[in-house]
Every structure is written in C-alpha cells, then in structure tokens.
C-alpha cells in the first residue's frame, strides 16, 4: 500500500524555522551586546582621556618654572623643550602653553608656534577650566585648558592638553577586539546548540511544517470528537492522557478525566485492569452499570520503552440486546419444533386408534392432550399481560419439557402491568438467563427429577421475579463472584456473561438480587416501581 500523501503548506519545516529564529534572536542579542559594549568602552575611554588631560594640564600649570618662563622675553625657548618632555612622559597627543591672549608658546608642530590657539579659552582666561571636544590643528581632540597663575594670582599663561579622537578610537578598538572574539564564540556555541535542538525537534515532528502541524491538530481534534467509538490514552502511570466524547459517554464520566488516575474514575476493577494490561487485548466484552462494552487495547512504546496504552471502546449494548432477543426467538422456534414433533406423535397415535376401530379412545386421547397443552398456554397468557414475557415462559417450558425438566410456573404468578419505565426486553434478559442457568444446573447435577420453579408477579412496590431449581446450588464462597463477567461453572470461553447481564439490568432499575438455597439455588430479583418524570 503506498504511503498516504501529505500536503506541504510550507517549504521550511518547524525545526528549520525554529533554528533560523534562534539564530536571528542570538544575532540580535549579540549585536546589541557588542554595540552597548562598544559605546560604553568609548564613553569610558573618552572620560578617562578628559581626566588624564586635566591632570597633566594642572600639573604643568602648577609648575613654578612655567610661570617664570611665561614672564621672560622668549617663553618658547624654555617651555617648548619642557612640553616635549611632558608629551613623551604622559602619552598625551599635544601640550600647548600660550599667552593669556591665546598666542602659542609651544606646539608639537614648531611651525605653528606664535599662531593663535584654535579653541575656546574664555573661561580659562577668567581663571576657570575649559573642557571640550574640538577640531584643532591636529584634528578632533578631547582637550582641557587651564590658567597659569603667578605669585599674585594673576593669569600669566594658559596650558592646553589634549588627546586626539583618533588615539581614543584606537584604544577603543583594542578593547573591542576581545569583545568581538567573545561574541563570535557565543554565536558559534549558540548556533551549535540551536542546531542540536533543531535536529531533535525535526526527529520528533518528522520534519512537518508549522501550518501542517496546525492542520493535523485540527483534523485530530475533529476526528477524535466526532467518532462514536470511545478513545482513551492511558500513560504508563495509569493516568488518562486523552479521552474523547465517546469514551466519556460510554464510561458515564462527568467532566474532563484527563490527568486523573484510573482508580479515581469509578471503573470496575476488571475494566481498569484491561486498560492497563501489559499485553494487547482484542474485542473483550466488559460490563458497566448500564452498558456492554467491547474493549480493545494496544500498547504504545517508543525506543523500546512502554509509553502507555491506546484503548478503543465500542458500545455492544444494543447488539447484546438483539442477541438476547434472537436467542429468545430461537428458543421459541425450538419450542415450536419440539411441540410440532410431539403433535405429530400424538396425531399418529390418534390415526392408529381410528384405524384399529377404536374411535372413542382416539377422541378421548386427543381431547386429553389438547386440554393439557392448552392449560399451560391459557394460564400463562392470562397471568402475564406482557406478550414477550409470556412467549419466553412458554418457550422455556417447551425447552424444559424436551430436556426432561419439570417446569413449573407458580399459581401466584401474575403480571398485569409492568409499570412505567420498565422494558419487557430487560425482564426477558433477567428471567431468560436465570431460567437457562437453572435448567442447565439441574440437567447436569440433579439427583432427583430435575425441576425448575418460576414466579413472576406484580407487587405494590414493584416486580418480583424468582427462579428456583433443585440442582446443586451455589457455593457460599462463590456468591460474591458469580455476577462478575467471566464467572461460570460451564466449560468454554463463551460462558460467564448471562449473570453479569442480569445484574446489570437489575442495577439499571435500582433493584436487588438475592441468592439463596432451598434444596438448590434460589434467585430472587426485586425491581422497585419506577417513577416517570413529567
């Protein structure tokens, strides 16, 4: 059989899309981190450059030789060598000492000595400090200008110290390269981790695209809740993992049982055991209080490890009812066949008597046989108004007669009305199974003449049904187990369902069933009168 085709709704599987999404998020996070780190490093380096320039400028301005040299006729001769030494020792990019009017006494480029300083010096001229980023003769730089005071605290010179932006950028780059290495490592590790996650997800989702997964889920939900059969998933811990509407209806559950242990659902021990059986089960019959269920289970495993059980439930109640009715019809047909056989024998007897010239004896014999046969029919039809139940009793009487069992319907048998809410087929189920069991029991092990006695009558508070036999009876230790599905004294797998169906029907009407001994087994069923809601 060719594989079922699947409609692809996307070229990329869920695993691939997740991998790409993970890599994109990782790339954004790493890029953002690098950007923030770079900006922070640049701000930190710029601030440090400003602090360093201010410290160097103050040191120069506080040097006594600088103030004295500024008061000489040729300050450059003394201050230029001094400024060059400071440049070498402090790793700043320029040191400019100038007059209070901004005329340079020193400069890294001697050609610019004597020219006006490029930048703002007004605050320094008034004794303050200037800190700025300005584009001068050496390009953009972070610079500080401070005043030089003489002994009388007059401004006799100005000192400008700066570090170029190019130098600051070079230092920032030195700090960023390790960050780039770390970012690359993070990207690599993240990509490998994302690939591993993607590969695992691809195995688990079988490469299905997200849209297809969504469609499969919708189809799954639609199919799960539309089928009449019950579907349950039971995990290896005995908890319900999934339960569709059909299963809730068939098991009589209220609410959502998902996540609950089977022990908390009120199921019979046999049914709960079937749901968690360590082997597959096929077409097993189980009874609840109101239904006959066909249960099939299939174990689910992954990687050699048991994951749980898939349980399929089908309602067998109606089929079981029809089977019971068919059995009743067969019994009636067999009874008619038996009666036809007996009637043929009697007719031959009558004909033979006539041929022998004894017509009076023939008439007497035929009249007696007809009266005997009609008596039972008249009594049953008069006592039991329900035709299905009357037919059952007549059929069982004929069957018992053919099997050599004395079948007695007590004189107090009288059912003129089943009462509201009572179905005749349920009474057929109860009486039919009890009578069959009684006949089978006395035929197998009755010491005296086999006999079955049936009583069925209406009472003020409901119906009473009693079946007694003179067989071996029911052992006391078996009374508690005999109504469980599968219990039987007969050989074969097809037995053990009749009494379970009886107790199911009795419970459905809120009745009781008692088992006693009186020379054999006595089954007494009481069905309370049913209240009909309006």
N, C-alpha and C positions, 0 to 999 in steps of 0.2 A: 504494500500500500504506500503510495507516495506521501511524503510529508505534507502536512497542512500548510498552504501558503500563508504568509503573513504580510500584511500591508505595511510598508515602511512609510512613516509620516515625517521622517527627518533623516538627513544623511549622517548626522552625528548621534552616536549612542549617548546614553545618560552618563556613562563612565567618562567618555571623551569630553563631553560638555563640562562635567564636574572638574576634570583635570585642567581644562582651559580656564575655567572660572577661578580655580585655586591659584593657578599661575598668575592670572591677571591681578587678583587681590594681593598676592605676595609681591608682585612687581610694584603695585601702587604703594603698598606699605613700605617696601624697601626704598623706593624712590622718595617717598615722603620723609622717611627717616634720614636719608642722605642729605636731602635739601635742608631739613631742620638742623642737622649736624653741621653742614657747611655754613649756614647763616650764623649759627651760634659760634662756630670757630672764627668766622670773620669778625663778628662783633667783639669777641673776646680778644682777638689779636689787635683790632683797632684800638680798643680801650687800653690795652697794655702798651701799645705804641704811644698813645697820648700820655700815659702816666710816665713812661720812660723819657719821653721828650721833655716833660715838665720837670722831672728830677734832674736831668742833665742841664737844662736851662737855668734852674735855680742854683745848681752847684757853680755854674760859670758866673752867674750874676753875683754870687756871694763871695767870689774870689777877690781879695783886695787888689791883686795885680791888675785885674781887668779895669777897675775904676781908675786906678792910677794911670794905666796906659791910655784910657779914653781921654784923659786930661792933657796928654802930650800933644806935640805938634804933628806927629806921624803915628797914630794909633795902629795902623796896619802893620808896621814893622814889628811890633811886639805881639799883636793879637792874632795875626794870620798863622804864624807857626803854632801858637797855642791852640787855635781852633783845629788845626790839622791833627795835632796830637789827641785832642778830645775825640775827633772823628774815629781815629784808629782804636782808641780805648773803649768807646761806648757803643759802637756799632750803630750809630745814627747815620742818616744819609747827608745831613748838612747841619752846619753850625754857622750862623751868621751873626756877627756883632756889628751893630750900626749905631749911628748917632741918634740923638733923640728925634731928629727930623726924618730918619729913615734912610740915611746915606750909608751904604755898606762899608764897613772897615775890613770885613773878611768874607770869603765865599769859597766853596770848593772849586769854583772856576775863577781863577785870578782875574780873568778878563772882565768879570762883572763887578769887581771891587770899584767903589766910587759911584756906582749907579744906585738908583732908588730901589729899595726893597719892595717886592711885589706881595702885597697882602695888607691886612688891616692891623694897624698899630695904635689906634687912638686910645684904647683902654690902657695899653702899656705906657703910653706917654703920660697918662694921668696917674700912674703908679699901680695900675691893675695888671691883670693877666689876660692874654688873648689865647684862646684855644679854638682851632678851626681846621677844616679841610679846604685847601686852597690850591689852585693850579699856579705854580710859580715857574721859575726858570728851569727847574729840574722836573717839571710835570706835576701832576696831582700829588699832594702830600698831606699828612697829618702833622700840623705844626703848632708850636707854643711860643708866644712872645712874652718875655718878662722884662721889667725895668732893672737897670743897674743904678744903685744909689751911691752917692759919695758920703762923706762923714757928716754932712749937714742934711742928709736925707733928700737930696735933690737928684732928679733923674739926669744922669750924665751919659747914659748909653742904653741901648736895648739889645737883648740877646734873643735870637730866634733859633730854635732847634726843631728839626722835623725828620720824619721818616716817610719815604715815598710810598704811594699806594702800590706800586709795582713790588716793592720789597714786602709789604704786608701780604699781597696776593701770593707771592712766592712762599711765604711762611704758611699761609692757609693751605696751599696746595700740598705742602709737605705733611700737614696734619690730615688732609682729606684722603690721601692715597691709602693709608691703612684702613680708613672707613670704607673705601671702595672695595678693598680686599675682603673685609668682613661681610659687606653687602653681597659680594659675589658668592662667598661661601654660603651665606644664608639662602640666596637664590638657588644654589646648587642643591643644598640639603632639602629645601622646600620642594624643589622640582622632583627630586627622587622620592620624597615622601608622598607627594601628590600622585606620582606615577604608580607607586605601590598601592595606594588607596584606590586609584582608578582601576588598576588591574584586578584587585579583589572585587570591587563593585561590578566590574564587567563580567566576572565569572558568576557572581550571584544574580545579576539581572540578565545574563545571557546576551549582552550587547543590545538590549532593547532601548529604543529611543524614548524620551520622556512622554511625548504625545501618545506613543503606542502603549506605554505603561498605563497612562491615564485611561485610554480606551479599554485596555484589558481589565482594569479595575472596575470600570463602569459595567462592562459585559459580565464580569464575575459577580458583581452585586445584583445585576438584573436577573441572571440565570439562577443565582443562589436563592433569591427570594421569590422566584416565580414557579419553581418546581414544587409539585405536591409532595414528593418524597422528602423525608427528613434527612438533613445532612449535619453531622457533628464532627468536629475535630477535637480529639482528646489528647492532651500532651502526655509526656511520659510520667508526669507527676500526678496524673489523674484529674487535671483541671480542664474545663471546657475552653477550648481556644476559639471555636466558631460554632454558631448554632443558627440555622435558618428558621424562617417562619414555620415551615412544615414540621421541623423537629419539635419546636415549642408546642405546636398544636397536638402532635401525636403523643408527646410525653406529658401533656397537660401542664406545661410550665408557664408561670406568670413572670413577667419582667424579662430582663436580659440575663441569661445564666453565664455569659462569657466571663471567664476568670474565676468561677466558683468551682469547688471540688464536686465530684460526682456524688459524694456522700451527703452533700447539703441539698441535693435536688429532690430527695424523697423517692428515689427509684428503688425498685425491688433489688435485693442482693444479687439475684440471678442476672438481671438486666445490667446492673452496674458491672458485674464480673465479666459479662460478654463484651462490654465497651472497652475493657482494659485487658482482654485476654492476650497472652503472649503469642498467639498464632492467629492466622486468618480464619474467619468463620463465614460460612455461606448459607443464606436462606434458613436461618434459625427462627423458630417460632417462639415468641415470648408474649406473655400476657401482662397487661396493666389492669387497673381497676375497670377500665371502660373499653379497652381495645385489644385486638390481637395484632401483634406487630411481627413483621418479617425483618430480621436483623442480619446485616452483612457487615463484616469488619475487614479492613485491610491495614496492615502495619505499614508505617512510613519510616524510612531510615535514610540517613544522609551520612556518607562517609563511613558506612558500617556501623553507625550508632543510631539506635532507635530514637525517633523524634516524637512518635505518638501514633494515634490510630484514627483512620477515617471510618466513620460509622454511617451506613446508609439504612434508613428506616422506611419501610413501606407498610401501609395500612392493610391488614389482612382481615379486618373485622367483617366487612360485607361479604367477602369471599367465603370466610369461615361460616357465616350465617347461611349463605346459599348452599354451602357444602352440607351443613346440617339439615337444611330443608330437602336437599337432594337425597340425603341418607334416609330421611323420613319417607320421602316418596318411594325410594327403593324398597323400604320395609313394607310400605303399603302394597306395592306391586308384588313383593314376595308373598305377603299375606294373601293377596287375591289369587296368586298362583297356587298357594297351598290350599286355599278354600276351593278353588276350581278343581284341584286334584281330588280333594275329599268329596266334592259334589259329584264328580264323575264316578267315584267308587260307590257312592250311595245310589246314584242313578242306575248303575249296573245291577246293584242289589235289587232295586225295585223292578227292573225289567226282568231279572231272573225269576223273581217271585211270581210275576204275571205269567211268564212262560210255563212255570210249574203249575199253573192253575190255582194259584192262591192269591187272588187279587185283594181279598180282605187284609191279609197280612202285609201286602205291598202298601196299601193305603195307610195302615196303622204305622208302619215303619217310616214312611215318608212324612206323615204328619208329625210324628215324634221328633224326627230330625229337624224339620223346619221350625218347630216350636223352640227346640233347644238353641238353634242358631239365631233365631230372631230375638230370643230373650235377651242375650248379651247386647245385641245391637240396639234394641229398644231401650234397655236400661242405660247404656252409655249415652245415647242420643238425648234421652230425657234428662239425665243428670248433668250433662256437660253441654252448655249452650254454645261454647266456642267450637266451631266445626273443625279447626285444625287440631285442637287438643283431643276432641272426640275421635278423629281419624287416627291420631297417634295411638290412643289407648286400644282401639280396635286392631290396629296393625300389630302392636306389641302382643296383644292377646293371641292373635293368629300365629305369630312367630313363636311365642312361648309354647303353644299347643304343638306346633311342628317339632320343637326341640324337646318335647316331653316334660315341660314345666307347667305346673298348675298355676295359672294366672288368675288372681282374684282381685276384683275391684270391690272395696268395702261398701256396704249399703249406705253409709253416711256420705258417700261421695256426691257432691252437689256443687256445681259452679254455674250459677245462673248469670253472673256478670263478673267479668274480670276486674272491673273498676277502672276509673280513669287513669290514663298514663301507663297501663300495663300492656305490653305487646305479647300476642299469642306465641310468636316465634321464640320469645325468651322462655316461656313456660315449656315449649317443646324442647328447648335446649336442656332445661333443668330436668324435667321428667324423663325425657328420652335417654339422656346419659345415665341417670340413676337406675332406670329400668334395665338398660343394656348391661350395666355393671352387675345388677342383681341376677339377671338371667345367666350371665357368664359365670358368676361366682357359684351358683347352685348347680349348674351343669358340670362344673369342674370338680367340686369337692363337697357335694351334699351327700350326707349319709342316708337320710330318709328320702321320701319322694320330693324332688325339687319343687319349691313353691316360692312365688313372689306375690306380695300383697301390696296394693296401691290404694292410697287415699288422697283425694283432692277435693277440697271443699272451701267455700267462701265463709269467712267469719266476719264479725263486726269490725275488727281491727285490720282485716286484710285477707290473705290467702294462706292456706296450709296445704303443703304437699308432703306426703310421706310415702316412702318406698321401703319395705321390709322384705328380707329373704331369710331362708333357713340354711344359708351357707355357713362357711367357717367364721364369718365375722371379720372385723378389722382389729388387728392387734393395737393395744393401747398406745404403745410406743410409736405407732405409725400415724395416729390421728393428726398430729401436728404437721406432718409432712405430706399427707396424701393429696392435699389440694394444690400442691406445688406442681408446676408443669414438669412432666417427665417422670413423675412417680407412677408406678404401675406394678401390679402383680403378674402381668402378662409379659410374655417374651416378645421382643421386636421393638424397633425404633418408632414405629407408627403409633404406639400406645402412649398413654400418660398425658393426654390433652383433655379428655372428657370432663374429669372432676375439676380441672382448672377452669374450664369454660363454665361449669356450673357455679363455682364460687364467684367468678367474675360477674355473671348475670345476677346473682344474689346481692352482691355488693352494689351493683348498679342501682338497685331498688332500695338499698339500705336495709336489707333483710338479714336473717341469721340462718345458719345451717348447723344442726346438731347431729352428732354421730353417736349412736348407742348400740347396745347389744341386747337382744331378746331371742335367744336361740339362733341368732345370726346377726347380720348387720341391719341397722335401722337408721335411715337418713330422714331427718325432719327439717323441712325448709319452711320458714315463715316470711312472707312478704308483706310489709305493712301497707295499709291503704295509701295511695299516692294522692298528694294534694295537687290540684291543677291550678296554675296561676292564671288569672284573668287579665 
